[in-house]
Amino acid sequence: MKSAQVQATAAPSRVSARRGRRIWIQIVKRYDLYLMLLVPIAWYLIFHYGPLYGLQIAFKNFNPAKGIIGSGWVGFDHFERFFDSYYFGRLLWNTLSINLFSLLIAFPISIVLALIVNEIRSKSFSKLLQNITFIPHFISVVVIVGILNVFLSPTTGPINSLIEAFGGSPIRFLEEAGWFKTIFIGSNIWQNMGWQSIIYIAALSGINPQLYEAAKMDGASRLRRVWHISLPGIVPVIVIMLILDIGHFMDIGFEKILLMQNNLNLEASDVISTFVYTTGILKGEYSYTAAIGLFNSVINLVLLLLVNRFARKTSETSLW
């Protein structure tokens, strides 16, 4: 009886030992591939996980002379200061509204563009359209803002010249808060829609062509083929991309907003990322802006977890 119990307990250990040996054999055989992993692992450890140690300054009055450990602990004082400040509502609304409108408008446009490219039968015209929409992605943000300044100039810009030709008055687009979000989101769509459509075009190319042939023989129009075959075929990719976008919901193109920002449009252009830069870097309030940045990251994390859970329950597609 005792020998049977000993054999029963020893069996799992032998299985795990054999499994461990097999794993080490595979590692030794493919050691060159595992060595290549050291670079990205080191990147994440040094530049992503290492800086997490410094998050504690959000709960301290950080003094560079005393260091992180020597600085005094203040708890949630910096968070309370931010929540009670008069600009908290403006920063939160501008950040949320810009990202929400971008998600509602820009996200579907890249899908529509991918569907259009997939439906074009002329290969030459399809490639031309892709090149035209891809090129703006590779233009520097500084150049993009310079183009906006030239085209939207109230004196020499072609847009205002066209408005004057129809009897209207020049509009100072970049100096009016009411126009800032429209210009920012519209220029982002123009710059990134081609690049963002690449993954959808790749997903569409993986759909079985026989499905289209069968639907065509059944008399389905092109629009119905798109609606019943193309879109369902890329739904898992759309869900994954949506989850990833929601995970960065509170992050905005900091450089572009900073370049477009001025005192006249500050009411609409002042977002959390620019406030962290001007207050933390330029004014040296490191602990205060670290608390603001942590608050921003926590919102991103919560949204990511909620959307991923909702997607897993409704569509059985999720990141994990």
Secondary structure as a PSIPRED ss2 file (coil, helix, strand):
# PSIPRED VFORMAT (PSIPRED V4.0)

   1 M C   1.000  0.000  0.000
   2 K H   0.000  1.000  0.000
   3 S H   0.000  1.000  0.000
   4 A H   0.000  1.000  0.000
   5 Q H   0.000  1.000  0.000
   6 V H   0.000  1.000  0.000
   7 Q H   0.000  1.000  0.000
   8 A H   0.000  1.000  0.000
   9 T H   0.000  1.000  0.000
  10 A H   0.000  1.000  0.000
  11 A H   0.000  1.000  0.000
  12 P H   0.000  1.000  0.000
  13 S H   0.000  1.000  0.000
  14 R H   0.000  1.000  0.000
  15 V H   0.000  1.000  0.000
  16 S H   0.000  1.000  0.000
  17 A H   0.000  1.000  0.000
  18 R H   0.000  1.000  0.000
  19 R H   0.000  1.000  0.000
  20 G H   0.000  1.000  0.000
  21 R H   0.000  1.000  0.000
  22 R H   0.000  1.000  0.000
  23 I H   0.000  1.000  0.000
  24 W H   0.000  1.000  0.000
  25 I H   0.000  1.000  0.000
  26 Q H   0.000  1.000  0.000
  27 I H   0.000  1.000  0.000
  28 V H   0.000  1.000  0.000
  29 K H   0.000  1.000  0.000
  30 R C   1.000  0.000  0.000
  31 Y H   0.000  1.000  0.000
  32 D H   0.000  1.000  0.000
  33 L H   0.000  1.000  0.000
  34 Y H   0.000  1.000  0.000
  35 L H   0.000  1.000  0.000
  36 M H   0.000  1.000  0.000
  37 L C   1.000  0.000  0.000
  38 L H   0.000  1.000  0.000
  39 V H   0.000  1.000  0.000
  40 P H   0.000  1.000  0.000
  41 I H   0.000  1.000  0.000
  42 A H   0.000  1.000  0.000
  43 W H   0.000  1.000  0.000
  44 Y H   0.000  1.000  0.000
  45 L H   0.000  1.000  0.000
  46 I H   0.000  1.000  0.000
  47 F H   0.000  1.000  0.000
  48 H H   0.000  1.000  0.000
  49 Y H   0.000  1.000  0.000
  50 G H   0.000  1.000  0.000
  51 P H   0.000  1.000  0.000
  52 L H   0.000  1.000  0.000
  53 Y H   0.000  1.000  0.000
  54 G H   0.000  1.000  0.000
  55 L H   0.000  1.000  0.000
  56 Q H   0.000  1.000  0.000
  57 I H   0.000  1.000  0.000
  58 A H   0.000  1.000  0.000
  59 F H   0.000  1.000  0.000
  60 K E   0.000  0.000  1.000
  61 N E   0.000  0.000  1.000
  62 F E   0.000  0.000  1.000
  63 N E   0.000  0.000  1.000
  64 P C   1.000  0.000  0.000
  65 A C   1.000  0.000  0.000
  66 K C   1.000  0.000  0.000
  67 G H   0.000  1.000  0.000
  68 I H   0.000  1.000  0.000
  69 I H   0.000  1.000  0.000
  70 G H   0.000  1.000  0.000
  71 S E   0.000  0.000  1.000
  72 G E   0.000  0.000  1.000
  73 W E   0.000  0.000  1.000
  74 V C   1.000  0.000  0.000
  75 G C   1.000  0.000  0.000
  76 F C   1.000  0.000  0.000
  77 D H   0.000  1.000  0.000
  78 H H   0.000  1.000  0.000
  79 F H   0.000  1.000  0.000
  80 E H   0.000  1.000  0.000
  81 R H   0.000  1.000  0.000
  82 F H   0.000  1.000  0.000
  83 F H   0.000  1.000  0.000
  84 D H   0.000  1.000  0.000
  85 S C   1.000  0.000  0.000
  86 Y C   1.000  0.000  0.000
  87 Y C   1.000  0.000  0.000
  88 F H   0.000  1.000  0.000
  89 G H   0.000  1.000  0.000
  90 R H   0.000  1.000  0.000
  91 L H   0.000  1.000  0.000
  92 L H   0.000  1.000  0.000
  93 W H   0.000  1.000  0.000
  94 N H   0.000  1.000  0.000
  95 T H   0.000  1.000  0.000
  96 L H   0.000  1.000  0.000
  97 S H   0.000  1.000  0.000
  98 I H   0.000  1.000  0.000
  99 N H   0.000  1.000  0.000
 100 L H   0.000  1.000  0.000
 101 F H   0.000  1.000  0.000
 102 S H   0.000  1.000  0.000
 103 L H   0.000  1.000  0.000
 104 L H   0.000  1.000  0.000
 105 I H   0.000  1.000  0.000
 106 A H   0.000  1.000  0.000
 107 F H   0.000  1.000  0.000
 108 P H   0.000  1.000  0.000
 109 I H   0.000  1.000  0.000
 110 S H   0.000  1.000  0.000
 111 I H   0.000  1.000  0.000
 112 V H   0.000  1.000  0.000
 113 L H   0.000  1.000  0.000
 114 A H   0.000  1.000  0.000
 115 L H   0.000  1.000  0.000
 116 I H   0.000  1.000  0.000
 117 V H   0.000  1.000  0.000
 118 N H   0.000  1.000  0.000
 119 E H   0.000  1.000  0.000
 120 I C   1.000  0.000  0.000
 121 R C   1.000  0.000  0.000
 122 S C   1.000  0.000  0.000
 123 K H   0.000  1.000  0.000
 124 S H   0.000  1.000  0.000
 125 F H   0.000  1.000  0.000
 126 S H   0.000  1.000  0.000
 127 K H   0.000  1.000  0.000
 128 L H   0.000  1.000  0.000
 129 L H   0.000  1.000  0.000
 130 Q H   0.000  1.000  0.000
 131 N H   0.000  1.000  0.000
 132 I H   0.000  1.000  0.000
 133 T H   0.000  1.000  0.000
 134 F H   0.000  1.000  0.000
 135 I H   0.000  1.000  0.000
 136 P H   0.000  1.000  0.000
 137 H H   0.000  1.000  0.000
 138 F H   0.000  1.000  0.000
 139 I C   1.000  0.000  0.000
 140 S C   1.000  0.000  0.000
 141 V H   0.000  1.000  0.000
 142 V H   0.000  1.000  0.000
 143 V H   0.000  1.000  0.000
 144 I H   0.000  1.000  0.000
 145 V H   0.000  1.000  0.000
 146 G H   0.000  1.000  0.000
 147 I H   0.000  1.000  0.000
 148 L H   0.000  1.000  0.000
 149 N H   0.000  1.000  0.000
 150 V H   0.000  1.000  0.000
 151 F H   0.000  1.000  0.000
 152 L C   1.000  0.000  0.000
 153 S C   1.000  0.000  0.000
 154 P C   1.000  0.000  0.000
 155 T C   1.000  0.000  0.000
 156 T C   1.000  0.000  0.000
 157 G C   1.000  0.000  0.000
 158 P H   0.000  1.000  0.000
 159 I H   0.000  1.000  0.000
 160 N H   0.000  1.000  0.000
 161 S H   0.000  1.000  0.000
 162 L H   0.000  1.000  0.000
 163 I H   0.000  1.000  0.000
 164 E H   0.000  1.000  0.000
 165 A H   0.000  1.000  0.000
 166 F C   1.000  0.000  0.000
 167 G C   1.000  0.000  0.000
 168 G C   1.000  0.000  0.000
 169 S C   1.000  0.000  0.000
 170 P C   1.000  0.000  0.000
 171 I C   1.000  0.000  0.000
 172 R C   1.000  0.000  0.000
 173 F H   0.000  1.000  0.000
 174 L H   0.000  1.000  0.000
 175 E H   0.000  1.000  0.000
 176 E C   1.000  0.000  0.000
 177 A H   0.000  1.000  0.000
 178 G H   0.000  1.000  0.000
 179 W H   0.000  1.000  0.000
 180 F H   0.000  1.000  0.000
 181 K H   0.000  1.000  0.000
 182 T H   0.000  1.000  0.000
 183 I H   0.000  1.000  0.000
 184 F H   0.000  1.000  0.000
 185 I H   0.000  1.000  0.000
 186 G H   0.000  1.000  0.000
 187 S H   0.000  1.000  0.000
 188 N H   0.000  1.000  0.000
 189 I H   0.000  1.000  0.000
 190 W H   0.000  1.000  0.000
 191 Q H   0.000  1.000  0.000
 192 N H   0.000  1.000  0.000
 193 M H   0.000  1.000  0.000
 194 G H   0.000  1.000  0.000
 195 W H   0.000  1.000  0.000
 196 Q H   0.000  1.000  0.000
 197 S C   1.000  0.000  0.000
 198 I H   0.000  1.000  0.000
 199 I H   0.000  1.000  0.000
 200 Y H   0.000  1.000  0.000
 201 I H   0.000  1.000  0.000
 202 A H   0.000  1.000  0.000
 203 A H   0.000  1.000  0.000
 204 L H   0.000  1.000  0.000
 205 S H   0.000  1.000  0.000
 206 G C   1.000  0.000  0.000
 207 I C   1.000  0.000  0.000
 208 N C   1.000  0.000  0.000
 209 P H   0.000  1.000  0.000
 210 Q H   0.000  1.000  0.000
 211 L H   0.000  1.000  0.000
 212 Y H   0.000  1.000  0.000
 213 E H   0.000  1.000  0.000
 214 A H   0.000  1.000  0.000
 215 A H   0.000  1.000  0.000
 216 K H   0.000  1.000  0.000
 217 M H   0.000  1.000  0.000
 218 D C   1.000  0.000  0.000
 219 G C   1.000  0.000  0.000
 220 A C   1.000  0.000  0.000
 221 S C   1.000  0.000  0.000
 222 R H   0.000  1.000  0.000
 223 L H   0.000  1.000  0.000
 224 R H   0.000  1.000  0.000
 225 R H   0.000  1.000  0.000
 226 V H   0.000  1.000  0.000
 227 W H   0.000  1.000  0.000
 228 H H   0.000  1.000  0.000
 229 I H   0.000  1.000  0.000
 230 S H   0.000  1.000  0.000
 231 L H   0.000  1.000  0.000
 232 P H   0.000  1.000  0.000
 233 G H   0.000  1.000  0.000
 234 I H   0.000  1.000  0.000
 235 V H   0.000  1.000  0.000
 236 P H   0.000  1.000  0.000
 237 V H   0.000  1.000  0.000
 238 I H   0.000  1.000  0.000
 239 V H   0.000  1.000  0.000
 240 I H   0.000  1.000  0.000
 241 M H   0.000  1.000  0.000
 242 L H   0.000  1.000  0.000
 243 I H   0.000  1.000  0.000
 244 L H   0.000  1.000  0.000
 245 D H   0.000  1.000  0.000
 246 I H   0.000  1.000  0.000
 247 G H   0.000  1.000  0.000
 248 H C   1.000  0.000  0.000
 249 F C   1.000  0.000  0.000
 250 M C   1.000  0.000  0.000
 251 D C   1.000  0.000  0.000
 252 I C   1.000  0.000  0.000
 253 G C   1.000  0.000  0.000
 254 F H   0.000  1.000  0.000
 255 E H   0.000  1.000  0.000
 256 K H   0.000  1.000  0.000
 257 I H   0.000  1.000  0.000
 258 L H   0.000  1.000  0.000
 259 L H   0.000  1.000  0.000
 260 M H   0.000  1.000  0.000
 261 Q C   1.000  0.000  0.000
 262 N C   1.000  0.000  0.000
 263 N C   1.000  0.000  0.000
 264 L C   1.000  0.000  0.000
 265 N C   1.000  0.000  0.000
 266 L H   0.000  1.000  0.000
 267 E H   0.000  1.000  0.000
 268 A H   0.000  1.000  0.000
 269 S H   0.000  1.000  0.000
 270 D C   1.000  0.000  0.000
 271 V C   1.000  0.000  0.000
 272 I H   0.000  1.000  0.000
 273 S H   0.000  1.000  0.000
 274 T H   0.000  1.000  0.000
 275 F H   0.000  1.000  0.000
 276 V H   0.000  1.000  0.000
 277 Y H   0.000  1.000  0.000
 278 T H   0.000  1.000  0.000
 279 T H   0.000  1.000  0.000
 280 G H   0.000  1.000  0.000
 281 I H   0.000  1.000  0.000
 282 L H   0.000  1.000  0.000
 283 K C   1.000  0.000  0.000
 284 G C   1.000  0.000  0.000
 285 E C   1.000  0.000  0.000
 286 Y H   0.000  1.000  0.000
 287 S H   0.000  1.000  0.000
 288 Y H   0.000  1.000  0.000
 289 T H   0.000  1.000  0.000
 290 A H   0.000  1.000  0.000
 291 A H   0.000  1.000  0.000
 292 I H   0.000  1.000  0.000
 293 G H   0.000  1.000  0.000
 294 L H   0.000  1.000  0.000
 295 F H   0.000  1.000  0.000
 296 N H   0.000  1.000  0.000
 297 S H   0.000  1.000  0.000
 298 V H   0.000  1.000  0.000
 299 I H   0.000  1.000  0.000
 300 N H   0.000  1.000  0.000
 301 L H   0.000  1.000  0.000
 302 V H   0.000  1.000  0.000
 303 L H   0.000  1.000  0.000
 304 L H   0.000  1.000  0.000
 305 L H   0.000  1.000  0.000
 306 L H   0.000  1.000  0.000
 307 V H   0.000  1.000  0.000
 308 N H   0.000  1.000  0.000
 309 R H   0.000  1.000  0.000
 310 F H   0.000  1.000  0.000
 311 A H   0.000  1.000  0.000
 312 R H   0.000  1.000  0.000
 313 K H   0.000  1.000  0.000
 314 T H   0.000  1.000  0.000
 315 S H   0.000  1.000  0.000
 316 E C   1.000  0.000  0.000
 317 T C   1.000  0.000  0.000
 318 S C   1.000  0.000  0.000
 319 L C   1.000  0.000  0.000
 320 W C   1.000  0.000  0.000
